[in-house]
Every structure is written in structure tokens, then in C-alpha cells.
Amino acid sequence: GYIQHKNVANSPLATIYINFLKETIAEELTLL
């Protein structure tokens, strides 16, 4: 939901972790 997304945006560590997951997933999709 919006509140949950807002809380994540306010957490630098969570943002870094999400970006890391996105890059990892993108790399794995490229290898397919």
C-alpha cells in the first residue's frame, strides 16, 4: 500500500536493498 511504500522510501537501507534485488533480478533475466 501507499503507507508501506512511503515507509520504505524513508529507509535508506531498505532502498539500497530493493535496488540490489532489482539489479540482481535484471542480471539473472539477462542470462536467461
N, C-alpha and C positions, 0 to 999 in steps of 0.2 A: 504493500500500500504506500500511499504518499508519505505518511509519517515515518514509516520504516526506511524508505529511500532517503528521506531528509536526514535521519539519524546516521545512516551510513555515510552520507556526504560530509557530515560533520566529523567523521572519524578518519584521520589521515591514514592510520594503519589499515583500516578496512578498505579504503580506497586503493591503497597500494596492492593489497591482497587481491582485490577484484580485478585490477588491471593486470596483475600477474596471471590470474586464471584466464583472462581473455586472451592474453598473448600466448599462453600455453596451448589453449584450445585452437587458436588460429594456426599455430605451427603444426599441431597434430593433424588438422584438417588439410593443411598444405601437403603433408606427407602421404595422405591417402591417395 
